[in-house]
Amino acid sequence: MWLFPLAFNNDDHIKYYACLAITILVANKEIEAAVLQSGTLDLVEPFVTSHSPSEFAKSNEAHAHGQSKNWLQKLVPVLNSKREEARNLAAFHFCMEAGIKKQQGKSDLFREIGAIEPLKKVASCPNAIASKFAAQALRLMGEEVPHKLSQQVPLWSIEDVREWVKQIGFPEFAANFVESRVDGDLLLQLTEENLKYDIGIKNGLRLKGFMREMNNLKTMADYSSRDPTRLNDLLQNIGPLYGSMSIYAYSMLTAGVDKDSLRNLTEEQLQQECGIENSIHRGRIMEAISGMIKDTLVCSSESVVDKPLDVFISYRRSNGSQLASLLKVHLQVRNFTAFIDVEKLEAGKFDNNLLNSIRQARHFLLILTPNALHRCIGDTECKDWVHKEIVAALNSQCNIIPITDTNFVWPQPEELPEDMRAICHFNGVRWIHDYQDACVDKLVRFMQGEISTRGNSVSSFKGDPSTPGTPHGMMRSPPRRKSFGQMNSLPRPPPSQKVNRLISPASRTRGTDGLGTPLSSSLPPVPPMPLPKENTCVNSDNVDSVSENSADANRKQNLMDRCVNKFKNLVKK
């Protein structure tokens, strides 16, 4: 968790080296478990998917000239990491360095440090993100790019299997796989006996090595073409620190198991029908099944089977990926299953897989960073992906919860396409990074139904200028007069902290001044738009002293009167 502030920093270069530190740490087997448990590794992938190596190389003098030979040599082992996130960022960096060294005429350096073969291995692997950057790096180095394998292993052809066998270091057996007509489906079902007697891997150590590569492949594979209920997602979350149970996903799917029927399985069926011989692994899966049954017993009328995913997180890639990943980690720590669209979506099946994930989610979190809805304006043909996701969530009757950045400004509802206009009338959570836990706690209350997300109920956004609340045509009753201590629903910082607190106009209604005092009848109706920050800030020391010192009531009243006057002046303008 200590890397969150750095990885979430507004400076891209601080983010980058924080992510790089995470990948170096996870490559160390001694502390890998601690890094995984912290959840910080989830911040890596959104960064590399939202940046271009060539553009990022030019963005700062610190790395515009590239790193030294010794520095790069220490990064080479990360290319061989078993963690996809580590390989993703290492490949990203080598792609950036390849462009720099090409301009400097030093491309031979990569062969000297032994980076070519690891890059070729990454370029040919089914990991879509890492392979893309590694292939790009090899082209810049003038090297041959190997055959690219899809992440959809069940759909592999015989030729794909042959290439994979050669790439993992077993070229002498490649012809045997071709002769036996082994495609992706058969490959995932091979047993040690098949490999020993049908393929001819007689050497016991070589056999163990091949099975290790098979397990790595099963863990990395995308089963979405055969797994509509997302059984593999559940298996991945069972004991990740002890080895992913997703190595059994395909054998269970082939046996006819899905997430709907999982709760009816017995340990005997796991062993005999699904081929899970490891009794400890069977025990872990049965423990997870028991947990699902308990969740069903305490669940309300909403069915876990109908909505197997807790949360789908929608965000604008250009500036929302970091907040989306941070929220995902916070929710996973609280035992919610969360999905963001960077996870294992194969090209060509992206549309259907993504929309299916929304339909399977109970809650839809919409990350609203600055201009997040700008592309939706005038998008009558629903081509924008955020627009598509919002419409899918509305049609699927998800519990929609907007998460608004402090700098986000809502467009006028009439500017948005009619099929997504209802999003303007949902209550949600205003995200303040210094109060992460309080924001997530409020989000959890929304998800648990303690606070309504519908705009026609009492707003949970009291004091939030970024929330549209109810439609413009609807009027709320004037709010009761509140002290400044009640204006902000988040915890008050200690008096020693120099923090400006915004006096929010969101609670105002037509005919009131935002603090409950009626305005002059000559004033026009005030739309619920946020006030400029420079005109609405009050020093926290003043606010604290007013609210906490009951003997100073006159100063408190004067301060409130000043704020009312400022607000009236803004309205007159």
C-alpha positions as CSV (number, residue, x, y, z in Angstrom):
1,M,0.0,0.0,0.0
2,W,2.9,2.4,0.5
3,L,3.5,2.7,-3.2
4,F,-0.1,3.9,-3.9
5,P,0.6,7.6,-3.4
6,L,3.5,7.4,-5.8
7,A,1.7,5.2,-8.4
8,F,-1.3,7.5,-8.2
9,N,0.7,10.7,-8.5
10,N,-0.3,13.2,-11.2
11,D,3.3,13.2,-12.5
12,D,3.5,10.4,-15.1
13,H,7.2,9.9,-14.5
14,I,6.7,9.4,-10.7
15,K,3.9,6.9,-11.7
16,Y,6.2,5.1,-14.0
17,Y,9.1,4.6,-11.7
18,A,6.7,3.6,-8.9
19,C,5.3,0.9,-11.2
20,L,8.8,-0.1,-12.2
21,A,9.7,-0.5,-8.5
22,I,6.6,-2.8,-8.1
23,T,7.7,-5.1,-10.9
24,I,11.3,-5.3,-9.6
25,L,9.9,-6.2,-6.2
26,V,7.5,-8.9,-7.5
27,A,10.4,-10.5,-9.5
28,N,12.1,-11.2,-6.2
29,K,10.7,-14.6,-5.0
30,E,11.5,-13.8,-1.4
31,I,9.0,-10.9,-1.2
32,E,6.7,-11.8,-4.1
33,A,3.9,-12.9,-1.7
34,A,4.0,-9.6,0.2
35,V,3.8,-7.5,-3.0
36,L,0.9,-9.6,-4.3
37,Q,-0.9,-9.2,-0.9
38,S,-0.6,-5.4,-1.1
39,G,-2.5,-5.2,-4.4
40,T,-0.1,-2.6,-5.8
41,L,0.7,-4.8,-8.8
42,D,-2.8,-4.0,-10.3
43,L,-1.6,-0.5,-10.9
44,V,1.0,-1.6,-13.5
45,E,-1.2,-2.7,-16.4
46,P,-3.3,0.4,-16.8
47,F,-0.2,2.6,-17.0
48,V,1.4,0.7,-19.9
49,T,-1.9,0.4,-21.8
50,S,-2.5,4.2,-21.7
51,H,1.0,5.3,-22.7
52,S,3.2,5.0,-25.8
53,P,6.8,4.0,-25.3
54,S,8.1,6.4,-28.0
55,E,6.2,9.4,-26.7
56,F,7.0,8.6,-23.1
57,A,10.7,8.5,-24.0
58,K,10.6,12.1,-25.2
59,S,8.6,13.4,-22.2
60,N,11.3,13.8,-19.7
61,E,15.1,14.6,-19.7
62,A,15.6,11.9,-17.0
63,H,15.2,9.1,-19.5
64,A,15.3,10.9,-22.9
65,H,18.9,9.6,-23.5
66,G,18.2,6.1,-22.2
67,Q,19.7,4.0,-19.4
68,S,23.2,2.6,-19.1
69,K,24.2,-0.9,-20.1
70,N,24.5,-2.1,-16.4
71,W,21.1,-0.6,-15.6
72,L,19.4,-2.4,-18.5
73,Q,21.2,-5.7,-17.8
74,K,19.5,-5.7,-14.3
75,L,16.1,-5.4,-16.0
76,V,16.6,-8.4,-18.3
77,P,15.6,-11.0,-15.6
78,V,12.2,-9.3,-15.2
79,L,11.4,-10.4,-18.8
80,N,11.4,-14.0,-17.5
81,S,9.2,-13.3,-14.6
82,K,6.1,-15.5,-14.1
83,R,4.0,-12.4,-13.4
84,E,2.3,-10.9,-16.5
85,E,2.4,-7.4,-15.0
86,A,6.2,-7.6,-14.5
87,R,6.8,-8.7,-18.1
88,N,4.4,-6.0,-19.4
89,L,6.4,-3.2,-17.9
90,A,9.8,-4.7,-18.7
91,A,8.8,-5.1,-22.3
92,F,7.4,-1.5,-22.3
93,H,10.8,-0.2,-21.1
94,F,12.8,-2.2,-23.5
95,C,10.6,-0.9,-26.3
96,M,11.3,2.6,-25.2
97,E,15.0,2.0,-24.9
98,A,15.1,0.3,-28.3
99,G,13.9,3.5,-30.0
100,I,16.4,5.6,-28.0
101,K,19.4,3.3,-28.7
102,K,18.5,3.1,-32.4
103,Q,18.8,6.8,-32.7
104,Q,22.1,6.7,-30.9
105,G,23.4,3.8,-33.1
106,K,23.8,1.5,-30.1
107,S,21.3,-1.3,-30.9
108,D,24.1,-3.9,-30.5
109,L,24.0,-3.2,-26.7
110,F,20.8,-5.4,-26.3
111,R,22.6,-8.5,-27.7
112,E,25.6,-7.8,-25.4
113,I,23.3,-7.9,-22.3
114,G,21.4,-11.0,-23.5
115,A,18.0,-9.3,-24.0
116,I,17.2,-10.6,-27.5
117,E,16.2,-14.1,-26.6
118,P,14.0,-13.2,-23.6
119,L,12.4,-10.5,-25.8
120,K,11.6,-13.1,-28.5
121,K,10.1,-15.4,-25.9
122,V,7.9,-12.6,-24.6
123,A,7.0,-11.5,-28.2
124,S,5.7,-15.0,-29.0
125,C,3.9,-15.6,-25.7
126,P,0.1,-15.4,-25.4
127,N,0.3,-12.3,-23.1
128,A,-1.2,-9.7,-25.5
129,I,0.3,-6.6,-23.8
130,A,3.8,-7.8,-23.2
131,S,4.1,-9.5,-26.6
132,K,3.1,-6.3,-28.4
133,F,5.8,-4.2,-26.8
134,A,8.4,-7.0,-27.1
135,A,7.7,-7.4,-30.9
136,Q,7.9,-3.6,-31.3
137,A,11.2,-3.6,-29.5
138,L,12.6,-6.4,-31.7
139,R,11.6,-4.5,-34.9
140,L,13.4,-1.4,-33.7
141,M,16.5,-3.6,-33.0
142,G,16.4,-5.1,-36.4
143,E,15.6,-8.6,-35.1
144,E,13.2,-11.2,-36.4
145,V,9.8,-11.2,-34.7
146,P,8.7,-14.8,-33.9
147,H,5.2,-16.3,-34.5
148,K,2.6,-14.6,-32.3
149,L,0.3,-16.8,-30.3
150,S,-3.2,-15.9,-29.3
151,Q,-4.3,-15.8,-25.6
152,Q,-7.3,-17.9,-26.6
153,V,-5.5,-21.2,-26.2
154,P,-8.6,-23.4,-26.7
155,L,-8.8,-22.0,-30.3
156,W,-5.2,-22.8,-31.2
157,S,-4.5,-24.6,-34.4
158,I,-2.1,-27.5,-34.7
159,E,0.5,-25.1,-36.2
160,D,0.1,-22.8,-33.1
161,V,0.7,-25.8,-30.8
162,R,3.8,-26.7,-32.8
163,E,5.2,-23.1,-32.5
164,W,4.5,-23.0,-28.8
165,V,6.3,-26.4,-28.2
166,K,9.3,-25.0,-30.0
167,Q,9.3,-21.7,-28.1
168,I,9.2,-23.3,-24.6
169,G,12.4,-25.3,-25.4
170,F,11.1,-28.7,-26.7
171,P,11.6,-28.5,-30.4
172,E,12.6,-32.2,-30.7
173,F,9.0,-33.1,-29.8
174,A,7.2,-30.6,-32.1
175,A,6.8,-33.1,-34.9
176,N,5.2,-35.6,-32.5
177,F,2.5,-33.1,-31.6
178,V,1.8,-32.5,-35.3
179,E,1.7,-36.2,-36.0
180,S,-0.8,-36.7,-33.1
181,R,-2.9,-33.8,-34.4
182,V,-2.8,-31.9,-31.1
183,D,-4.6,-28.6,-31.3
184,G,-5.3,-26.1,-28.4
185,D,-8.3,-28.0,-27.1
186,L,-6.3,-31.3,-26.9
187,L,-3.2,-29.6,-25.5
188,L,-5.1,-28.3,-22.5
189,Q,-6.4,-31.8,-21.7
190,L,-3.0,-33.7,-22.0
191,T,-1.9,-35.7,-19.0
192,E,1.5,-36.9,-17.9
193,E,0.7,-40.3,-19.3
194,N,-0.2,-38.8,-22.7
195,L,3.0,-36.9,-22.8
196,K,5.1,-39.9,-21.8
197,Y,3.5,-42.6,-24.0
198,D,1.9,-40.7,-26.9
199,I,4.3,-37.8,-27.4
200,G,7.4,-39.7,-26.2
201,I,8.8,-37.5,-23.5
202,K,10.5,-40.4,-21.6
203,N,12.9,-38.4,-19.4
204,G,11.2,-37.7,-16.1
205,L,12.9,-34.3,-15.5
206,R,12.0,-33.1,-19.1
207,L,8.5,-34.3,-18.4
208,K,8.2,-32.2,-15.2
209,G,9.6,-29.2,-17.1
210,F,7.0,-29.6,-19.8
211,M,4.2,-29.9,-17.2
212,R,5.5,-26.7,-15.6
213,E,5.2,-24.8,-18.9
214,M,1.7,-26.3,-19.4
215,N,0.6,-25.0,-16.0
216,N,1.9,-21.5,-16.8
217,L,0.0,-21.6,-20.1
218,K,-3.2,-22.7,-18.4
219,T,-2.9,-19.9,-15.9
220,M,-2.3,-17.3,-18.6
221,A,-4.9,-18.6,-21.1
222,D,-8.2,-16.8,-21.9
223,Y,-11.1,-19.2,-21.6
224,S,-13.9,-16.7,-22.4
225,S,-14.9,-18.6,-25.6
226,R,-15.8,-21.6,-23.4
227,D,-16.5,-19.9,-20.1
228,P,-19.6,-17.7,-20.3
229,T,-20.2,-17.8,-16.5
230,R,-16.6,-16.7,-15.7
231,L,-15.7,-19.8,-13.7
232,N,-12.0,-19.1,-14.3
233,D,-12.3,-15.7,-12.5
234,L,-13.4,-17.5,-9.3
235,L,-10.6,-20.1,-9.6
236,Q,-8.0,-17.3,-10.0
237,N,-9.1,-15.8,-6.7
238,I,-8.7,-19.0,-4.7
239,G,-5.4,-18.9,-2.8
240,P,-3.4,-16.8,-5.3
241,L,-0.4,-16.8,-3.0
242,Y,-0.2,-20.6,-3.1
243,G,-0.6,-21.1,-6.9
244,S,-3.6,-20.3,-9.0
245,M,-6.4,-22.8,-9.2
246,S,-7.1,-21.7,-12.8
247,I,-4.8,-24.6,-13.9
248,Y,-8.0,-26.7,-13.4
249,A,-10.3,-24.3,-15.2
250,Y,-10.3,-26.1,-18.6
251,S,-10.6,-29.6,-17.2
252,M,-13.6,-28.5,-15.1
253,L,-15.2,-26.7,-18.1
254,T,-14.7,-29.8,-20.2
255,A,-16.4,-31.9,-17.5
256,G,-19.4,-29.7,-17.8
257,V,-18.9,-27.5,-14.7
258,D,-19.8,-23.9,-14.7
259,K,-20.2,-21.2,-12.1
260,D,-23.9,-22.1,-11.8
261,S,-23.4,-25.8,-11.0
262,L,-20.2,-25.3,-8.9
263,R,-22.0,-25.2,-5.6
264,N,-23.4,-28.7,-6.2
265,L,-19.9,-30.4,-6.7
266,T,-18.5,-32.9,-4.3
267,E,-14.8,-33.6,-3.6
268,E,-15.2,-37.0,-5.3
269,Q,-16.4,-35.3,-8.5
270,L,-13.5,-32.9,-8.5
271,Q,-11.1,-35.9,-8.3
272,Q,-12.8,-38.3,-10.7
273,E,-14.6,-36.1,-13.3
274,C,-12.3,-33.0,-13.2
275,G,-9.0,-34.8,-12.7
276,I,-7.8,-32.8,-9.7
277,E,-5.5,-35.3,-7.9
278,N,-4.0,-32.8,-5.5
279,S,-6.1,-33.2,-2.3
280,I,-5.0,-29.8,-0.9
281,H,-6.2,-28.1,-4.0
282,R,-9.5,-29.9,-3.8
283,G,-9.8,-28.8,-0.3
284,R,-9.3,-25.1,-1.2
285,I,-11.8,-25.4,-4.0
286,M,-14.4,-27.0,-1.7
287,E,-13.7,-24.3,0.9
288,A,-14.5,-21.6,-1.8
289,I,-17.7,-23.5,-2.7
290,S,-18.8,-23.5,0.9
291,G,-18.2,-19.7,1.0
292,M,-20.4,-19.3,-2.1
293,I,-23.2,-21.3,-0.4
294,K,-23.0,-19.1,2.7
295,D,-23.1,-16.0,0.6
296,T,-26.3,-17.3,-1.1
297,L,-28.0,-18.0,2.2
298,V,-27.5,-14.4,3.4
299,C,-28.2,-12.9,0.0
300,S,-31.4,-11.1,-0.6
301,S,-33.8,-11.8,-3.6
302,E,-30.9,-10.9,-6.0
303,S,-29.3,-14.1,-7.3
304,V,-25.6,-14.6,-7.2
305,V,-26.0,-16.9,-10.2
306,D,-27.7,-14.3,-12.2
307,K,-25.1,-11.7,-11.4
308,P,-21.8,-13.5,-10.7
309,L,-19.6,-10.4,-10.7
310,D,-19.8,-7.8,-8.0
311,V,-18.5,-4.8,-9.7
312,F,-17.7,-3.6,-13.3
313,I,-15.5,-0.5,-13.4
314,S,-15.9,1.8,-16.4
315,Y,-13.4,4.6,-17.0
316,R,-11.9,6.8,-19.7
317,R,-8.5,5.3,-20.6
318,S,-6.8,8.7,-21.2
319,N,-7.0,9.8,-17.5
320,G,-9.1,7.3,-15.5
321,S,-7.0,4.1,-15.5
322,Q,-5.1,4.9,-12.3
323,L,-8.3,5.6,-10.3
324,A,-10.0,2.6,-11.7
325,S,-7.1,0.3,-10.7
326,L,-6.9,1.9,-7.2
327,L,-10.7,1.3,-6.7
328,K,-10.3,-2.3,-7.9
329,V,-7.7,-2.9,-5.3
330,H,-9.7,-1.3,-2.5
331,L,-12.7,-3.4,-3.4
332,Q,-10.7,-6.6,-3.6
333,V,-9.3,-6.0,-0.1
334,R,-13.0,-5.8,1.0
335,N,-13.7,-9.2,-0.7
336,F,-15.6,-7.8,-3.7
337,T,-14.9,-9.2,-7.2
338,A,-14.2,-6.3,-9.5
339,F,-13.5,-6.2,-13.3
340,I,-11.8,-3.6,-15.4
341,D,-11.5,-3.9,-19.2
342,V,-7.8,-4.3,-19.4
343,E,-8.1,-7.9,-18.2
344,K,-7.7,-10.7,-20.7
345,L,-10.0,-9.5,-23.5
346,E,-8.9,-10.9,-26.8
347,A,-9.0,-8.8,-29.9
348,G,-12.0,-9.6,-32.1
349,K,-14.1,-10.7,-29.1
350,F,-13.6,-7.5,-27.1
351,D,-17.2,-6.1,-27.8
352,N,-19.1,-9.2,-26.7
353,N,-16.9,-10.1,-23.7
354,L,-17.0,-6.6,-22.3
355,L,-20.7,-6.2,-22.6
356,N,-21.3,-9.6,-21.1
357,S,-19.1,-8.6,-18.2
358,I,-21.4,-5.6,-17.6
359,R,-24.5,-7.8,-17.8
360,Q,-23.0,-10.2,-15.2
361,A,-22.2,-7.4,-12.7
362,R,-24.4,-6.2,-9.9
363,H,-22.8,-2.8,-9.6
364,F,-21.5,-0.5,-12.3
365,L,-18.9,2.1,-11.2
366,L,-18.5,5.0,-13.6
367,I,-15.2,6.8,-13.1
368,L,-15.8,10.4,-14.1
369,T,-12.4,12.2,-14.5
370,P,-12.2,15.5,-16.4
371,N,-13.9,15.3,-19.8
372,A,-14.8,11.7,-19.3
373,L,-18.2,12.3,-20.9
374,H,-17.0,14.7,-23.6
375,R,-16.9,12.1,-26.4
376,C,-20.4,11.1,-25.5
377,I,-21.8,14.5,-26.5
378,G,-23.5,14.2,-29.9
379,D,-22.6,10.5,-30.1
380,T,-26.0,9.5,-31.4
381,E,-24.7,6.3,-33.1
382,C,-23.2,5.0,-29.8
383,K,-19.7,4.6,-31.1
384,D,-17.9,5.7,-28.0
385,W,-17.0,2.9,-25.6
386,V,-17.9,4.7,-22.4
387,H,-21.3,5.5,-24.0
388,K,-21.8,1.8,-24.9
389,E,-20.9,0.7,-21.4
390,I,-23.3,3.2,-19.7
391,V,-26.2,2.1,-22.0
392,A,-25.4,-1.6,-21.3
393,A,-25.4,-0.9,-17.6
394,L,-28.8,0.9,-17.8
395,N,-30.3,-1.9,-19.9
396,S,-28.9,-4.6,-17.5
397,Q,-30.4,-2.8,-14.5
398,C,-27.1,-2.6,-12.8
399,N,-26.7,-0.5,-9.6
400,I,-25.0,2.5,-11.2
401,I,-22.7,4.5,-8.9
402,P,-20.8,7.5,-10.4
403,I,-17.3,8.2,-8.9
404,T,-16.5,11.8,-9.6
405,D,-13.1,13.4,-9.6
406,T,-12.9,16.8,-7.9
407,N,-12.2,18.4,-11.3
408,F,-15.0,16.7,-13.2
409,V,-17.8,18.9,-14.5
410,W,-21.1,17.4,-15.5
411,P,-22.4,18.4,-19.0
412,Q,-25.9,19.6,-19.4
413,P,-28.3,16.5,-19.6
414,E,-29.7,17.7,-22.9
415,E,-26.2,17.6,-24.5
416,L,-25.9,13.9,-23.9
417,P,-27.6,11.2,-26.1
418,E,-31.1,10.3,-24.9
419,D,-30.2,6.6,-24.3
420,M,-27.6,7.6,-21.6
421,R,-29.1,10.8,-20.2
422,A,-30.4,9.0,-17.1
423,I,-26.8,8.8,-15.9
424,C,-27.1,12.5,-14.9
425,H,-29.7,11.6,-12.2
426,F,-27.7,9.1,-10.1
427,N,-26.1,9.9,-6.8
428,G,-22.6,8.7,-6.2
429,V,-19.3,9.4,-4.5
430,R,-17.0,12.3,-4.9
431,W,-13.4,11.0,-4.9
432,I,-10.9,12.8,-2.7
433,H,-7.6,11.1,-2.8
434,D,-6.6,12.2,0.8
435,Y,-9.7,10.5,2.1
436,Q,-9.6,7.2,0.2
437,D,-10.9,5.0,3.0
438,A,-13.9,7.4,3.7
439,C,-14.7,7.5,0.0
440,V,-14.6,3.7,-0.3
441,D,-16.7,3.2,2.9
442,K,-19.4,5.4,1.3
443,L,-19.1,3.5,-1.9
444,V,-19.6,0.2,0.0
445,R,-22.7,1.7,1.7
446,F,-24.1,2.5,-1.8
447,M,-23.4,-1.1,-2.9
448,Q,-25.0,-2.6,0.2
449,G,-28.1,-0.5,-0.3
450,E,-27.7,1.7,2.8
451,I,-27.7,4.8,0.5
452,S,-29.8,5.1,-2.6
453,T,-28.1,5.9,-5.9
454,R,-31.3,7.2,-7.5
455,G,-31.5,10.9,-7.9
456,N,-35.2,11.1,-6.7
457,S,-34.1,10.0,-3.3
458,V,-32.2,11.9,-0.6
459,S,-28.8,12.7,-2.2
460,S,-25.8,11.2,-0.7
461,F,-23.8,13.9,-2.4
462,K,-24.7,16.7,0.1
463,G,-22.2,19.3,-0.4
464,D,-20.8,17.9,-3.6
465,P,-20.7,20.4,-6.5
466,S,-20.0,17.7,-9.1
467,T,-23.3,15.8,-8.8
468,P,-26.2,16.5,-11.1
469,G,-28.7,15.2,-8.5
470,T,-32.2,15.5,-9.9
471,P,-33.3,16.6,-13.3
472,H,-33.5,20.4,-13.9
473,G,-37.2,20.3,-14.1
474,M,-37.6,18.9,-10.6
475,M,-37.3,20.9,-7.4
476,R,-36.2,19.9,-4.0
477,S,-37.5,21.4,-0.8
478,P,-35.1,24.0,0.7
479,P,-32.5,22.4,2.9
480,R,-32.2,23.2,6.6
481,R,-29.6,25.6,7.7
482,K,-26.3,23.8,8.5
483,S,-23.1,24.8,10.2
484,F,-19.9,24.6,8.4
485,G,-18.9,21.5,10.4
486,Q,-21.8,19.7,8.8
487,M,-21.2,20.7,5.2
488,N,-18.6,18.1,4.4
489,S,-19.6,14.5,4.9
490,L,-15.9,13.4,4.9
491,P,-13.8,13.3,8.1
492,R,-12.4,16.6,9.3
493,P,-8.6,16.9,9.0
494,P,-6.6,17.8,12.1
495,P,-6.5,21.6,12.8
496,S,-2.8,21.6,12.0
497,Q,-3.3,20.6,8.4
498,K,-3.4,23.5,6.0
499,V,-6.2,22.2,3.7
500,N,-8.7,24.4,1.9
501,R,-12.3,23.2,2.2
502,L,-14.8,23.9,-0.6
503,I,-18.1,25.3,0.4
504,S,-20.3,23.3,-1.8
505,P,-23.3,24.8,-3.7
506,A,-24.7,21.3,-4.5
507,S,-27.3,21.5,-1.7
508,R,-28.8,24.7,-3.0
509,T,-32.2,24.7,-4.8
510,R,-34.0,27.2,-6.8
511,G,-35.2,29.9,-4.4
512,T,-32.4,29.4,-1.8
513,D,-28.8,30.5,-1.5
514,G,-27.3,27.1,-0.8
515,L,-27.3,27.7,3.0
516,G,-31.1,27.7,3.4
517,T,-31.6,31.5,3.1
518,P,-34.2,32.6,0.5
519,L,-32.8,34.6,-2.4
520,S,-34.5,37.7,-3.8
521,S,-37.4,36.9,-6.0
522,S,-35.8,38.9,-8.8
523,L,-32.9,36.5,-9.1
524,P,-33.1,33.9,-11.9
525,P,-33.2,30.2,-11.1
526,V,-29.7,28.8,-10.4
527,P,-28.7,25.6,-12.2
528,P,-26.7,23.1,-10.2
529,M,-23.3,24.0,-11.5
530,P,-20.1,24.0,-9.5
531,L,-18.7,27.3,-8.3
532,P,-15.1,28.4,-9.3
533,K,-12.7,27.1,-6.7
534,E,-11.0,30.4,-6.1
535,N,-14.3,32.0,-5.0
536,T,-15.4,29.2,-2.7
537,C,-12.4,28.3,-0.7
538,V,-12.2,28.9,3.1
539,N,-9.1,28.3,5.1
540,S,-9.6,25.2,7.2
541,D,-8.0,26.9,10.3
542,N,-10.8,29.5,10.3
543,V,-13.5,26.9,9.8
544,D,-12.1,24.7,12.5
545,S,-11.8,27.5,15.0
546,V,-15.3,28.7,14.3
547,S,-17.0,25.3,14.5
548,E,-15.0,24.0,17.5
549,N,-15.1,27.2,19.7
550,S,-18.6,27.7,20.9
551,A,-17.7,30.9,22.6
552,D,-16.9,32.5,19.3
553,A,-20.4,32.5,17.9
554,N,-20.2,36.0,16.5
555,R,-17.1,35.2,14.3
556,K,-18.9,32.1,13.1
557,Q,-22.0,34.1,12.0
558,N,-19.8,36.7,10.3
559,L,-17.9,34.0,8.3
560,M,-21.2,32.5,7.2
561,D,-22.6,35.9,6.2
562,R,-19.5,36.6,4.1
563,C,-20.0,33.3,2.3
564,V,-23.7,34.0,1.6
565,N,-22.7,37.4,0.2
566,K,-20.1,35.9,-2.0
567,F,-22.6,33.4,-3.3
568,K,-25.2,36.2,-4.0
569,N,-22.6,38.2,-5.9
570,L,-21.8,35.2,-8.1
571,V,-25.5,34.7,-8.8
572,K,-25.9,38.4,-9.8
573,K,-23.0,38.1,-12.2
